[in-house]
Amino acid sequence: TPTGMLALMLMCGGDSLADIVGRRWGKSKLPWNHSKSWVGSLGMLVGGFSFAILIIAFYTAAGVFTGPFTSYLVPVSAIALTGTAVETLPFKNIDNITVTLTAVLLGLLLF
């Protein structure tokens, strides 16, 4: 299953882009977590989804993952959206663990 790769891509693509974009353009902070911004969270969602769907596209084209590529779009979207929501929670310094665990648990359920 693509579960492990998906969790890794959320951290590599999503969390990295959230940090870069949030520091640069993140003026409007989230009401429940003033250390995170709306634009940073959007960066997390877009970066995590993009990296995850790109790696799944490669593995699907190579025949490693079975089924049509389109069958992965909804689960990846749900996992990226949930991972982004978890990343916005006000738990200091453990978001890397909670996002990864969330992605793995959802991946095990959805794939």
N, C-alpha and C positions, 0 to 999 in steps of 0.2 A: 504494500500500500504506500501511497505517497505521504503518509502521516508525518514521518520524521523530517522529510524534506520540506514539507509545508511549514512545520514549526520553525525550522531553521531559516526559511525564507522570510517568515514574519519578523524574525529578529534581525536578520541581515539587511533586508530591504526595507521593512517597515519601521523598525525602531531606529535604524540609522538615518533614514530620510526624515523621520519625525524630529530627531534631534537637530539636524541641519536646518530644516525648514522652520521649525519652531523657534530656534535661536535667532534666525534671520528675520522672520516676518511675524512671529507669534506675539503680537501686542495684546490681543483679546484673549484673556485667560478663561479657563473653564470655571463655572461657578462652584463646583464641588472639589476642584483641585487647582489651586492658584499657581502651582508650579508647572502646569501643562496648559497649552494653548489650543484653540480650535484649529488653527492652521497646522500645527504640529500633529494633532490627531488625524487630520485629513491626510497629511503626509504619511502617517503610519498606515492608514487604510489603503491608500493608493500604492505606496511602495510595497507593502506586504502582499497585497493582492497581485500586483504586477509581477513581482519576483516569483511568487508561488505559481501563478498561471503560466508563466514563461517556462519554468522548469518542468511543469507537468506537460506542457506542449511538446517539449523536447523528448521526454520519456514516452509519451504517447506515440509520437511520430516514429520513435525507434522500436516500438512494439513491446516495450517493457511493461507499460500499463495497458491493460485491456479495455475494450469498450471505446466508444467515441469520445473525443476530446470534450465535446459539449456536455457530457454527463458529469464532468468535474467542475463546471462553472458554478453551479448552485452550492455544492459543499464548500468549495474554496471561498466563495463570497461569504457564506455564513461563518466560516472559521475566521476569516480576516476581519469581519465586522465584530464578531465577539471578542477576538483578540484585541482589537482596537478599544473596545469598551472596557475591557479588563485593564488595559494599559493606562486608562484615564483615572482609575481608582486611586484614592489618596494613600496608598500604601508605599511608604518611602523605601527606596532601594531594593525592593523585591519584585518590581514589575517584570524584569527579565525572566524570573522563575514563574510567576503567575501567568504571563502570556504564553510561555512555552508549554506549561502544564495544561492550560486551557486548550491550546491548539492540538496537543497530543490526545487529550481526552475526547474532544469533539471529532478529531480525525478517526479515532478508533470507533466511534459511534456512527460516523457518516460514510466511512469507506469500507 
